């Protein structure tokens, strides 16, 4: 009986952590939009 209660408590904590992480990721409060510089190489056309 005790093992069942402990397993249920652990499962509940894991689910709560997952939901908190998912909602934080969807809301995006902790992230600031940053522009990342991208360097693109020019492609050379093959001769022929």
BALOBA-1460 file (C-alpha; in Angstrom, 3 decimals):
// residues 48
<rec num="1" residu="x" x="0.000" y="0.000" z="0.000"/>
<rec num="2" residu="x" x="2.812" y="2.389" z="0.865"/>
<rec num="3" residu="x" x="4.580" y="1.604" z="-2.409"/>
<rec num="4" residu="x" x="1.436" y="2.487" z="-4.341"/>
<rec num="5" residu="x" x="1.140" y="5.844" z="-2.602"/>
<rec num="6" residu="x" x="4.807" y="6.633" z="-3.206"/>
<rec num="7" residu="x" x="4.547" y="5.708" z="-6.889"/>
<rec num="8" residu="x" x="1.445" y="7.867" z="-7.251"/>
<rec num="9" residu="x" x="3.151" y="10.803" z="-5.566"/>
<rec num="10" residu="x" x="6.204" y="10.500" z="-7.816"/>
<rec num="11" residu="x" x="4.027" y="10.259" z="-10.924"/>
<rec num="12" residu="x" x="2.090" y="13.323" z="-9.812"/>
<rec num="13" residu="x" x="5.287" y="15.316" z="-9.264"/>
<rec num="14" residu="x" x="6.650" y="14.309" z="-12.662"/>
<rec num="15" residu="x" x="3.390" y="15.280" z="-14.367"/>
<rec num="16" residu="x" x="3.320" y="18.637" z="-12.569"/>
<rec num="17" residu="x" x="6.906" y="19.359" z="-13.606"/>
<rec num="18" residu="x" x="6.151" y="18.434" z="-17.200"/>
<rec num="19" residu="x" x="3.102" y="20.679" z="-17.308"/>
<rec num="20" residu="x" x="5.011" y="23.580" z="-15.758"/>
<rec num="21" residu="x" x="7.821" y="23.198" z="-18.281"/>
<rec num="22" residu="x" x="5.417" y="22.899" z="-21.207"/>
<rec num="23" residu="x" x="3.418" y="25.981" z="-20.246"/>
<rec num="24" residu="x" x="6.575" y="28.011" z="-19.664"/>
<rec num="25" residu="x" x="7.921" y="26.970" z="-23.065"/>
<rec num="26" residu="x" x="4.654" y="27.813" z="-24.812"/>
<rec num="27" residu="x" x="4.324" y="31.189" z="-23.129"/>
<rec num="28" residu="x" x="7.955" y="32.020" z="-23.822"/>
<rec num="29" residu="x" x="8.272" y="34.446" z="-20.923"/>
<rec num="30" residu="x" x="11.838" y="33.539" z="-20.107"/>
<rec num="31" residu="x" x="13.093" y="33.954" z="-23.647"/>
<rec num="32" residu="x" x="14.051" y="37.120" z="-25.431"/>
<rec num="33" residu="x" x="14.045" y="37.144" z="-29.197"/>
<rec num="34" residu="x" x="17.586" y="37.439" z="-30.435"/>
<rec num="35" residu="x" x="18.789" y="37.816" z="-33.983"/>
<rec num="36" residu="x" x="21.500" y="35.340" z="-34.817"/>
<rec num="37" residu="x" x="23.959" y="36.425" z="-37.488"/>
<rec num="38" residu="x" x="24.174" y="33.905" z="-40.299"/>
<rec num="39" residu="x" x="27.017" y="33.775" z="-42.771"/>
<rec num="40" residu="x" x="26.101" y="32.121" z="-46.048"/>
<rec num="41" residu="x" x="28.809" y="31.043" z="-48.437"/>
<rec num="42" residu="x" x="28.357" y="31.900" z="-52.083"/>
<rec num="43" residu="x" x="28.070" y="28.784" z="-54.196"/>
<rec num="44" residu="x" x="30.405" y="28.427" z="-57.106"/>
<rec num="45" residu="x" x="28.996" y="27.196" z="-60.367"/>
<rec num="46" residu="x" x="30.852" y="24.193" z="-61.767"/>
<rec num="47" residu="x" x="32.758" y="24.755" z="-64.968"/>
<rec num="48" residu="x" x="31.501" y="23.032" z="-68.052"/>
